[in-house]
């Protein structure tokens, strides 16, 4: 069972289904790139669905977006220029915007309409687009965009939950991404799937990262209640082999947790998110 | 939508549903205490459901059972006698059995039939019942059982996923449980719900623990892919105020992780599981 049925939205993946109760369907639109659905749920606020996959809910979006943004940004000594690939809903952008050191944020995305719909129906997530630091680049070909921007970015965040055959998950893409990073301390953070359902994929992507970046780490990340499998992780890569993601150069202070209005990320969650359950630790070691 | 429909089993809780695809229904039986369902799923092995709530699947049962058993047992300097309340499927018992120091394990449960069905349909989970160290006590009234066994146990594990109004979650129960612990280093570990859906309940139970035990800690625990909310935590309490659950007196060695065939618990997951996302850290501080 998939999609809207009897007052619920269903997402089905490999023998398991997660469903969220629907209060009101706000938008159903097929663009050239995405099948976009946005609905108001009865308990979790507004929900964004792309190509049948729940992306986030108002209730728990902060878990995913805070970790995806702050893990790489606090692992960099002084991030000034950041690229977000994908992330049209604005959730990661909202978090990147909280770093006062950052002067410029580029968003590279193919689907302009997704941003418009996020601005209309997901105002809490898309608030970051109002910032004067942000430049949105609508691009059909992200690899071409990366080639035009060599040695440009301190941090690149790949917020794309595409299928496993998506080109964005392959080695040529990450080689070009590597070249778009500044030579000093350049860091990438990419969505890397769920340990329960995607262990093989995580391993493959980690090996790709190892073939490109001198320092690599898989972050177990977090639990997100609305995801099938309840968890998503991230792969972090750095151009500096001395980068130790588990002991970042900048440690967030308690007052900054408040100041930045963080609900998931803090000093301890940064450190702890690299700890792996034994089965996935062994899987990724081999 | 709840129960079996169209080849799936559905569990619905507060605006969210998790469903598992069914290969074959193995057992549906109502006893005096439980509505027991056991089915073979298409992807996760056999699944146990009590009163409509998914308890565990063969695929990920180890996450819950390992953490529930090994967090308190490694926090005790020398556990010899253990009581498990509930846990009829045998999953926690299987893990407790792996500790060679333990001489005696009591299981206290009301529903004998649940144990019989677990032995029949969940052989991987229920294997521990074969051990000569195990004594099963079928008891209608667990509080009476505790009163008959004062100062008896090094560790008591409460593996009961009852509703929030269940008496087993209330103060008089934990006061009797406290008396059943030996005075030296007695430790309790109890199921304590999901941070996304049960924050208020966790706080209430933590306050109850604080009113009884000198040392208390909430363990964020783990992610379990088949649970609504993707996470469950535990409350740990000790009779010794010096007990530091985060730095346990016995640290598991790498070779024992292999020897005990652990798939989730290791030195690092023990330490990291006490780290809380900011929102629940604040909720439990107040």
Interface residues (C-beta under 8 A of the other chain):
Chain A: X1 X6 X8 X14 X15 X16 X17 X18 X19 X20 X21 X41 X42 X43 X44 X59 X60 X62 X63 X194 X196 X197 X222 X223 X224 X225 X226 X227 X228 X229 X230 X231 X257 X262 X263 X264 X265 X266 X268 X269 X271 X272 X275 X276 X277 X278 X279 X281
Chain B: X1 X6 X8 X14 X15 X16 X17 X18 X19 X20 X21 X41 X42 X43 X44 X59 X60 X62 X63 X194 X196 X197 X222 X223 X224 X225 X226 X227 X228 X229 X230 X231 X257 X262 X263 X264 X265 X266 X268 X269 X271 X272 X275 X276 X277 X278 X279 X281
